[in-house]
Amino acid sequence: MNTTKNKSLRSYNTFHIEQSVETFIEINHENELLKLIKDKNTFSKPIYILGGGSNILLTKNLEGILLHNRLKGIEIINEEDEHVFVKFHSGEIWHECVLWSIKHHLAGIENLSLIPGTIGAAPIQNIGAYGVELKDVFHQLEAIHLQSGNRKIFNRIECQFAYRNSLFKTTEYKNYFITHVVLKLNKTPKYKIDYGDIRKTIDEDFQGEINIQNIAQAVINIRKSKLPDPAEIGNAGSFFKNPVITEAHFLQLQNNYSSIPHYPADNGVKVPAAWLIEQCGWKGYRKNNFGVHPKQALVLVNYDNASGDEIWNLSQQIIESVSQRFNIQLEREVNVW
Ligand code: EPU
């Protein structure tokens, strides 16, 4: 267990925001976490759990303790005729797990290639892209309660997965440290290539040959062409969720904007936030060292040394202009600390 006082978090968040934390603790093994919990004084202050830092916006120096999840390991734990159950320890990098699965001819997460972050963060916001969500392959996870040290298994139903949401976003369950996630991967692939440009990219780049490797590479190529690489330009992927509006509200908007993109949703119509933001003129906006990415209006960017407050204020201005023009309240997808 490595502990550092007043540690800079700049290289621990993909927005590259300069803020620090009072106490930074690296968790390399579950026993280290259990030992901390036994010492009752440890968690009298606020606790933050950090994986890849790819879905946070830091707006202040953090008081308290930040636990940096470094739990590593990948194991096959069960096999059935059609499925293999794989236990991924929560500090593993998500994309490396996708590559591991492809190498082992296991299908189900190829469409989720190149999503930044760790395995432990994936269920919290039910990561999704190109027609697939984590919940589609999720079997169960184990988590340790940070006050009692109790371990608990959560199955798919208990996790209450929804669009970029789960039980672990509620105040009570933020106190659980996810230690591993078990995914139920398919021996026989069920290809999903009808979302966005996947089929077109496979036709162009791989002469139409469909397999999980080519799907993953097509997704990687598409993401690289549209989304900024956090190693080069600070960002946290989609900053906002795609809003769901009522059918009546949608029809009213469609009267004025006949080309408005939309998708069916459980309780209404989903409209891409990127489209709403672009209509309000924000796409490619830049002020000083921060702005809205020129190729994807859903992504706010830190070009160099912007503060978390500057980016938060920009997001607030965007929320207000979308609200005024479309009467839709955008919600932040990124966690603000
Ligand atoms: N669009 C615009 N302007 C833009 C970008 C997109 O009008 O600047 C329109 C497109 O024309 C399209 C629609 O918006 O009709 C949807 O665009 P896209 O398929 O690029 O996806 P998205 O809804 O903007 C979501 C996820 C992404 C994920 C993509 C692909 C959310 C919040 N975001 O974006 O996830 O990669 O679909 O599946 O659901 C992330 O969560 O960090 C992330 C990148």
Residues whose N, C-alpha, C, O or C-beta is under 5 A from the ligand:
A	BS01	EPU	G128 A129 Y130 G131 G196 A236 G237 S238 F240 K241 N242 P261 P272 A274 W275 E278 K295 Q296 A297 L298
